[in-house]
Amino acid sequence: MNRMRLLFLLFAALLPASGYACSCARPSSHNDRELAEGYAKQATVIFEGSVESVRLTSAVLEAPFDTPVPAVMVFPNAAVTVKVSRTYRGDLKGKVVISTGIGGADCSFWFGVGRTYLVYGYMFQNKIYTSVCSGTNEVTAAGAALRFLRKEAAEPEDLADSNQKPQPSSYGVICGTLRLPRNPASTWGVTAIPEGEFPIDEVRDTRVDSNGHFCIKQVSPGTYQIRAFQQKDGDLYASWFYPGVPEQSAAKAVTVGPNGGVNNVDFAVSDVRTVSIEGNVKGLKSLFNPGEPPTVYLMTASHDGTLGWSPQRAVTIDPGTGNFRFENVASAKYQLFLAIESTDFPKNIPPEGWRTRKLAIDATTDLHNIELELIPPG
């Protein structure tokens, strides 16, 4: 597996859908009633609640700038604050925080702010974890499970053979036109993001033709924000949102109904000014064998980590010189830090204890001589 693509599973806030997917086994069952019973047996806490906020949590994102942080790659989690309305198992009251992944192969469950869920969770180190493998679902889609947990009589559909159930065909489409700049310096794509969802939940994407036309097919009924993303020399680096705004908070949503669609999502986009960032990692050259370059990543992330884990770039550092260079970076403020996969350390060097320093940079122009540091243990 290409490790650069594996790392980019974390970066789907700016990338189209990944080719890697979660894989988990559901409890053995013949119908939805038995499935609900199976999920209940596995969970240590079960409750209903509405989502108040979703944020990213990791040692790097939460650390102050210019202070030592772990240099070994640690995947972030989503921290979901939920107001509990009804508990079926566990002593839970008021507000609780649920931990889940952030997409792709980590089997994360995507929570939407303002929506109400039936949560099946398990406890680990005094934290509640859930995933798509746990049975968690929106209450509107959890009828059979709710009736089981409330000790109510099963409805006929709860007992229907799962293999015999017809699969509804209710997908819609989202089509429109981007008004592109004259002689655009890049290519464009368009993605539909369920409104209120964690930013990684971009379930459909499509490319834009030379006339700016696009059509996203097989979109589930719901409300979506439409994001146009800009690509240059293979790099994804900028976004515009319908109706033509750069900030997601100002985006206007569109609604797709069953067997319907939206066909007039037209908005203007502009080329974004880009810069380059280059520098050196102090302490790297003496650690790694130049003949066996490690997979070492530098990442630029949203300056405010609470807005989403949205790195713009990942580059491999030259192990012989420690030099790095980012191209086609949208002019903005960023966090800049490095992360090394634990398996990439030489066999005679334990990866634990290595640290680095996170920098705040303002990339309004080309930046040179940026210095990052790889700090040994001790």
C-alpha positions, 0 to 999 in steps of 0.5 A, a space after each residue: 500500500 502506498 503510504 502517502 495515500 494511506 496518510 491522505 486518508 486523514 486529509 479528506 477534508 480537501 481530497 475527493 473520496 478515498 479508495 480505502 474503506 473501513 471493513 468490519 463484521 456485523 453481528 450475525 442476524 437474520 433481521 433487524 431485530 436480531 441485529 439490534 440485539 447483537 449490537 446491544 450485546 457488544 456495547 458497554 454504553 447505549 444512549 440517545 443524544 443530540 450532537 452539539 459540536 465536533 472538533 479534532 483532537 490530537 497532541 499536535 493540533 492542541 499544542 502551543 506553537 514553538 513547543 515540543 510535540 511528538 514527532 512520531 505520527 499520531 492519528 487525530 480523533 474526532 471529539 463529539 460533544 453529545 447532550 444525552 436525552 435517554 440512557 439504556 446502559 451506563 450511568 450517563 447524564 448531561 453532556 458526554 464526549 465521544 471519540 471516533 476516527 476521522 474517516 477512511 479505513 479507521 471506521 469512524 462514524 460521521 456525526 452531524 451537528 444538531 442531529 440526534 443519534 442512538 449511540 452504541 459505545 465502548 469504554 477505553 481509558 475512561 473515554 467513550 468510543 464508537 464507530 460504524 462497526 458499533 451500530 450507532 445510527 441516527 434515531 430516524 433510521 434506528 426504529 428497530 433498535 429503539 423498539 428493542 431497547 425500549 422493550 416494545 413489540 417488533 414491527 413486521 419490518 423488524 422481523 423481515 428477512 434482511 436478505 429479502 428486503 428490497 433496496 430502495 432506489 432514491 438517489 438524486 443528482 446535483 448538477 450545475 456550472 462553475 463560472 471559471 476564470 479566463 484561461 484557468 491556471 488549474 483544473 477543478 472538481 466539485 464535491 457534495 458535503 452533507 450539511 452539518 457533517 464533520 468536514 471529512 464526510 464528502 460522499 460524492 465528487 466529480 470532475 468539471 469539464 472544460 466548460 465548467 459543467 459538472 453533475 454529481 450522481 447517486 446522491 442520497 436525499 439530504 441537504 448539502 454544501 457544494 465545494 469546488 476544489 482547485 488542483 494544479 500539478 497534482 496538488 489540491 490547494 483551494 476551495 470555493 463554496 456555492 454560491 461563490 464564497 471562499 468560507 464554508 461558514 457562508 456557504 448556501 446549502 441545496 436539498 436533494 429529494 428522493 428520486 430528484 435533484 438540483 440542476 442549477 447549482 451555478 457559481 463563480 470561482 477564481 484562481 487562488 494565489 499560490 506560494 512556495 515554502 521551503 526549509 530544512 529539518 535540523 537533526 534529520 541528516 545524522 539519523 537516517 541513512 541517505 541510501 534508505 530514505 524514510 517516509 517522512 512527512 511535513 504537513 500544513 494544516 488549517 491555522 485553527 485546528 478546531 475547524 477541521 483536519 485539513 492539511 494542504 500538503 505532505 512532502 517527503 524530506 530529502 534524508 541526505 540534506 534534510 531539505 523540504 519544499 512545498 509547491 502550489 500552497 494557497 496563500 494563508 496562515 498555517 501550522 507547519 510540523 513534521 511527522 515520522 511513521 514509527 516503522 520508518 525509524 532505523 531498527 536500532 533506534 526506538 521511535 518513542 520520545 522523538 519530538 519536534 516543534 510546531 510553527 505558525 507561518 503566514 504564507 502571504 509570499 514565498 517563504 525560504 529558510 524555514 527551520 524545523 527540528 527533530 529533537 532526540 529523546 532525553 
